[in-house]
Amino acid sequence: MAYPTLLVESGLFQGSRYLIYAPFRIGRHPDNDLQLTDKNISRFHAIIEPREEGFLLRDLGSRNGTFVNGQRVKQSWLRAGDQIRVGKVRMRLTEEAATKEVAGRPTATLLLRGETPGRVKARTLAGEALSWGARPEDPLIAAQLSRLQALYQANIMLSNEKDLDGIFQRVLEQLLQVLEADRAVVLMLDPRTRDLQVRHSLARGEAEDVGDILVSQSIVRQVLDEGAGLLIEDTQSQRLTREVLEPGQPPVRSALCVPLLDRGSTIGLLYADVVRTSKSFTQEDLQLLTAMAAPTAVQIRNIQFVEEIQQAYLDTLSVLANAIEARDHYTVGHTWRVTRRAVAMVEHMGCAAERRRYTEMGGILHDVGKIAVEDSILRKTGPLSPEEYQKMQLHPEHGARILKDVGFLKPVVPYVLFHQERWDGRGYPFGLSKDEVPWEGRLLAVCDSFDAMTSHRPYRKTMQPKEAVAELRRHRGLQFDPEMVDLFLEVWGKGDVAKILQDYARGERSVPCPFCSTHIPLGQDPREGTFLECPVCTRTAVVARDSHGWRAELA
């Protein structure tokens, strides 16, 4: 069936879209489907509920109210095009729809203007399955149906996950529930070393108190070597290595382990065991776990492929950013410091991985438009003339033009186009003010300015970090979005931002990063061949020494 989307039209998440296929909660608390930071919004502010008659918006007793098309409401049936406002954030229910089948969700239809509310009777496949299994007459059929439902629900949940941690969590939750296991583990195989590494583990009940889960090497190696599942019905009657009964570990009573296969090759393992009850796994349990492993492996590889492509994109963008910075010796490393600060801020906000990824790409490319600025301007050691400054002010528009026709980079354009706008409307290129400036621009404006203040320039003195922080506070609500300044200060207070400074470690024994020029501490006892990780660009460097002293080379 068709579901509408909720489009956020203002605030930090302007441009975000959310599919409304289930009750959708809005507020400041992290448990909401849409978490907003506006202080005028209550912790649990409002909810949109799909019903047979349409979509009902209900205010949840908020302090400042919920508004539909400018009118404050306690509840209101929504129509396509209606504008919703909570606090300062505006949203709109759109007719753009997507089709989605969700297990156990009531069906509903979006009322278009002029339509009469009507009842829509339909059931999803999952709903049919649930009704079939409500009162089974045959216990064997009931058990088989339960397993089919588990497989169906696992497939639905896996298809909705977009990161590996989410997949691992969902599949292990299913294992504990369906197999009645006490503990479950995902192990992934390193394709280079062929070593197995525990990527995710889950336990329930008293088994949660057993500490780290020790998986028998004899079991996992047998499954890995043979490429087939293994069932240990009863450890008392089957000979196992002592690894299963290590001191400090609870005795494993029964265990299952199956391979995660991708086109015939093992990429990992699923493991489950029982340590607190007398339950023994059966051959049917092994078959179910094997069946669950197949879609799990497919989804894992899909996400890994996407991550590999995204990393290739980032590497390409990094080369472009470095080429731009190579034209201006005094701004080397600026791109990476701005990017790292911006990413730290969105991570502190608890944003989704997708927003973090776009922020990283936006930070890397925010000055890409400088590729169209003359070298004589970029490399000038003194203040720019009015004419030169006017040319420099065009770099956000140059950058946007470069990126606008590249499909996967369109979400990055706001970072590039608006990072020189100001809260008071005195920025460029458009002179936008306050919420007119997309949140991407307001975010980078703070990070960009802080780096400019704390970096060396031949025509002015470098500010100390505390001085730059004081400047941000002084211009809060003038040059900068107050909420963005507050967010930056929260991250600064954690100590993470302090290390992302061009000269942070210059006063101690250090070497400049060969990639971004940030100074990396050598420590008390530096040695040739030691590996260092740059806190800014995250590249790995190796320590070397010559007649001039210590230096770093890219590993």
N, C-alpha and C positions, 0 to 999 in steps of 0.2 A: 504494500500500500504506500501511498505518498505521504510524506511528512514535511512540514514547513521548516524553515531555518530562522533563527534569531540572529539578526545582524547588529553588532555593537557599533554605534555611530559616533561615539565620543569617549573620552577618557583614555586610560592606559592601553586598553585592549581594542581601540578603534579599528574596525575592519575585520575583527574576528567573527566567525560564523559558528553557530551551534545548532545541530540537528535536534529537533524537539520530538522525540519518539517515546519519552517516558517522563514522569514528573521531573521538572527542571527547577532547581532551587537557586536563588540568587541572594548573596549577602557577603559579609566580610569574613565569616568563619571558613576555615579550610575545608569543612565538610560539604560546602555548597558546590553545585555543579559549575557555577560561575562565581569565583571569588573576586570581589572588588575591594580596592583599598581606600575608597572615598570614605572619609570619616563621617559624612552625613548619612551613610548607609548602615542599617542595623546588622547585627551578626547574622540573623536569619531574617531577611527582609521580605522576600516574596517568593511565590512558586507558580509555575505554569503547569497545569495538569491536563494531559490529553484525556478527554472523555468521549463517550459515544456521540454527544451532541456537538462537540467541537473542542476548543482549547480554552480553559478557564484560568484566568490570572487572579490569584488571591494574595492580598497583603497579609503578612504574618504578624500584624501588630507592630509594625515599624514605627519609630519615633517621628520620622519626617515624611512618611507617606509614600504611596505608589501612585503614579499618574499615567493615565492613558489618554493620549491626544489632548494633553493639557488639563484634564480633569482628574482630581484626586478620587481614587476608588478604593473600596474595601475588597471588591471582587468585580470582575468584568469578563464577559465572553469576548475573545479576541477575533478580529478579522484580519485578513491579509492587508498589510499596509499600515496597521495601527502602530503608533509610536508609543513606546513605554519609557518612562523616566523614573529612575530611583536615584536619589541624591542628585549628583550632577551628571550622571551617566545616562545617555540616551540610547535606546535600542529600538529596533523595528522588526516586526514579524513579516517575513517576506513570503511570496508565493513560490520562490525557488524551492524545489522539493527534491527529496531523494527517497529511494525505495529501500526499506530496511525491514527484515523480519527479525523479531525479537521474541525469545521464548517467554511465554507467560504474560506478555504485555497486552493490555486492552487495546483494541483498535479504535481509531478515531479519524475524523476527516476535518480538514481546515475549511471553515466557512468563508466563502468569498462574499463580497458585498452584494446585498440584494437576495441572498439565498435564505431559505427557511431552514431552521435546524431540523435535521432528520436523523434517524437511527441507522447506523451502519452495522450489520451483523456479519461478522467474519471471524474465523479462527485461524491462527497460524498453524503450521505443521507441528510445532512444539506443543501448542495447546491441544491438538488432537491426540498427540502421544500421551500427554498427561491424563486426558480423559479416558483413554483406553486402559491406562494402568491404574485407574482409581480403585477398582474392586476386582482384581484378577481372581478367577476361579481356580486356575491351575498354578501352584507355586513355582513350577519350572518356567512356565510362560512369564509369570510375574518377574522372576529373576532375570530372564533374558531381556524382557522389556526394560527393566531397570538399567541394564548394561547399555542397551541401545540409547536410552535417554541420556546416560552419562556421556556416551560418545558424541551424541548430537550437541549437548550443551558444551562439551569441551571444544568442539569445532567452532561453535558460535563465539565462545569467549576468546579462543585463540585468534580468530579472524579479526577481532576488534582491537587486538593489542598491536602496538607499533614500536615496542622496544623489547629487548631480550629479557630484562628484569621482569617486565609485566608478564611475558609468556611463561617464564620459569615459575613465578608466583602462582599463576592461574592453574598450570598443569599439576603442580604439587598439591594445591588445595583440592583438586579433583581426586588425586591419588589417595590422600588421607580420607576423604569422604567416601568414595566408592569402594575402595579396597579395604576400608577400615584398618588402614596401616597406622602405626604410631609415628613413624618417621619416613621422610622421603627426601631424595637428593637428586639434583641434576649435576652430572659431571660432563665437562666438555673436553674434547681432545685437541691439543695443540698440534696443528698440521705439520709443524716443523720438527718439534722434539718428540712427538707422539706421546707426550705426557698427559695424563688425565688430571684435570683440576676441578675441584668442587666449585661450581658457580652459584648454586643456590640450594638451601636446605630448609626444611620445615618440619616441625614436630608439634604434637598436640597432647593435651592433658598432662599427666605426670612426666611424659617423655620430654616435655619442654625443659625439664630441669637437668637433663643428662649432659649438658654442655655440648662440645663439638661432637659431631657425628663421625665416628670412625667407620669407614666402609672397608670391608675385607678386600685386600688386594687380590687374593686368590679368586674371589667371585668376579671382580671387574675384569681381571686379566683373561679369565676363561671366556667371558662374554665378548670381550674385545677381540680375542684371537679367533673365536669361532663365528662371530657375527650373528649369534643366535641368543635368544632369551634363556635365562636359567631360573629354575624354581627350586628353592630349598624349603621343602614342606615342614621339616622338623629337624632342627640342628642337633637334637639329642640322638636321632637315629641315623643321621648322615655325617660322614666324616668330613670335617672342615679343618682348615688350618687354625692355629691358635689366634690368628688376627681377629677372628670374629668374637673371641672371648677375652680380649685384652684387659688387663687390670685397669680398673677405673671406668670401664665401659659396662653398661648393663648387658646381660646375656641376650643375644639375638635368638629368638625362638623360631622365626620363620622369615624368609627373605625372597625377594624377587629382583631381577635385574634384566633389562632388555636394552638392545642397542638403538640409538637414533641413527637411522640410515638415510643417506642422501645419494641417490643413484648408485646404490650398491656399496657405498663407502660409509664407514662408521664415523660420525662426527661427534658423538657423545653417548652417554648412557643415562637411563632412568633407573633409579634404585629405590626400593621401599622395603621396610622391615617391620616386624612386630617385636617389642621388647617388654611390654607391660601386661599383656593378656595371653591367654592360652590359644588364641586363634592361630590356625595354620592356613597359609595360602594354598590355593588349589590350582589345577590346570586351567580352569576357567578364568581365574584371576590373572594367570600368565597371558592367556589369550587376550584379555581385555587390555592389559598394560601394553602388549605388543600393538594392538589396534590403536591405542591412544598415542603411541610413540610415532606412528607414521605421519599424521597431520602436524604433530609438534615439530618433527624434523623439517618438514616442508616450510613451516612458518619461520623457524629459526634461520634457515638458509635464505629465505626471502628477505628477512630483515638484515642479515649479514651482507647480502648483495647490495641492498639499498645503502647500508653504511659504507661499503667499499666505494660505491659511486659518489656518495657525498664527500668522502675523504679525498677522492680524486678531484672533485670540484674545489675543495678547500685548498688542496695543494696547488692547483692551477691559479686560484685567486692569490695565494701567498706569493707565488712567483711574480704575478703582476704588481702586487703591492710593493714588493722588494725593488722591482725595476723602477717604480715611481720614486721611492725613497732614496734610491741610489743617486738621483739627480740633486738631492739636497742633503749635504753632509750633516747639517745641524738638526734635521728632523728624523734621522735614522733611529728606528725603534719606536717612533711615535705611534705608528699604526698598531703595533702589538700591545703597547701599554694601554691605549684607549680601548682596544678590543677586550683585553683581559679584565679591565675595570668594569666595562659594560656587562660582560658575561657574569662576573661576580655579583653584580646588582640584580640581574634577572634570576640568577640561582637563589639569591637571598629572598626574592619575592616568591619563590616556589613555582615559577613558570614551567610550563610543559617543555619537553625536550625539543619540540619543533621550534618554539620561540627562542630557546637558547641557541639553536643552530642558526636561525636567521640573524640573531644578534651578533653571533660570531662572524658570519659572512658580511653583515652590515658594517661591523667595526673594521674588518680588513679592507673593505672597499670604500669607506666613507670619503677618502680623499682621492679616489680614482680620477676625478675630473681635473686634477692638477697635471695630468698628462698633457692637457691642452694649454697649459700656462707656460709662458716663455721661461727659459733657463735663467735669463738675466733677472727676472723677478723672483723666481724660487730661490736663487742663490745669493740674492742681495744681502750684504752684511749689515745694512742699516735699515732704518724705517722706510716703508714704501711711500712713494709720492702719491697724491690723490689719483692720478691717472693709472698708476700701477696697482693701487689698491682696488680701483674699479675693475680692472682686469682680473685680479685675484678673486673678487667677489663672484665671478662667473663660474668658478670651479664646481659648485654643487650642481648647477644646471648642466654643465658639460658632463659630469658624472652620470646624472640621470639619463641623459640622451644615450650615453654609451650602453647603459644597462637595460633600458626600457623594452627592447625587442628580444631580450634573452628570457625565455619563458620562466625558467626556474629561479631567475634572479629578480623577478618583479616584486616579491615581498621585501626585497632588500632596498629598493629604490627610496622609500621614505627615510632610511638612515642616511643615505647619500645626499638627498635633496634638501633636507630640513635641519641638518645638524648645526647650521650657523644662524638659525632663527633664535630670537630672544623672547622671553616671557613678556617683556614690556613692548614688543612690537618694533624694536629698533634694530632687528637683525636683518639678514639677507638670505635668499634672494627676493623674498616676497613681502617682508615686513609683517609676517603673521604674529599674532599675540595669543597668549594664554592657551586655551584648549584648541584654538585653531591650528596650533602646531601639533602634528601627530606625535604620539608618545615616543616613537623611535627617535625623532629629532630632539625632543626634550631630554631623553636619556643620554644621547651622545654629546649634547651640548655641555653637560656637566663634566663628563669624562674628558672630553677634548680640551676644555678650558683648564681643568686641573693639571693636565699634562703640560700644556703650554706654560703655565705658571711655574711648574717645578722642573722644567727642562732648560738646559743652557742655551742662551742666544747671545751672539756677539755684541748686540746693541742694548742689552739690559741684563741686570743681575738676576740670577736664579733665586726664586723664592724657596724658603724652607717649607716643608710640607705643612707645618702648623700654620704658617702664614697663609698658604694657599687655602687651607681649610677655613681660616678666618675670613678670607675673601669670599668664599662660597656662601658662608653664613651672612656676610654683609650684603651680598647681592641676591639673597634668597627673596623671591617674589618680585625682583626687579629684572635682572638678566636671566635668572634661572627659575624653573618650575619649583615651587616650595617643596612639593612632595618628592621630587627627584633629588633635591639637595638633602632632605631628611633621609632618604633611602641610601644615598652615598655615604652620609655620616654614620649610619648604622653599620654599613659594611666596613667603613674605615675603623670604627670602634672595635671590630673583631680582629683587626690587625692584618687582614688579608691584602688590603690595598697598599699598605706601606711598602711591601716588597716590590710592588710594580712601579718602581721609580728609576729613572735613568741613572742616577748617581747614588742609589741607596747604599751600595757597598763600596763606593769609591774610597771611603776613608779607611777601610781595612784592606788586608791582603786579598786582592780580587783580580779577576781577568775579565775583559769585555767579551760578551757573547759574540762569536764570529758571524752570527746571523742578524741580530738586532742591536748590538752594541750595549746592551744592558750589562752592568757590572755584576759578576757572579762571585760570591765569597769562595775563597780557596780553603778556608779552614786553618787550623793550627799546624797541621802536618801535611802540606800538599805533596803529592807524588805524581811523577809522570805516568800517564796511562789511566789516571783516575777519571771516571765519568762524572760529569756535572749536568744537571738539568737547569736550563734557564727558566727563572720564575715568570718571565714575560712571554716569550715566544714558544716556550716548552720544548725547544729543540735540545737534543743531547749533544754535549761537547766533550772532548777528551783533553785533559791537561797535558801540555807540552812545555819544554823549556829550551831556550837557546841562549846565546851570549847576551841578549838584551833582557833576559828574565823570563818570567812565566807568561804563557799565552794559552789560548784555547783554540782548538780546531774542531770543526764539525765531525761528529762520529760517523 
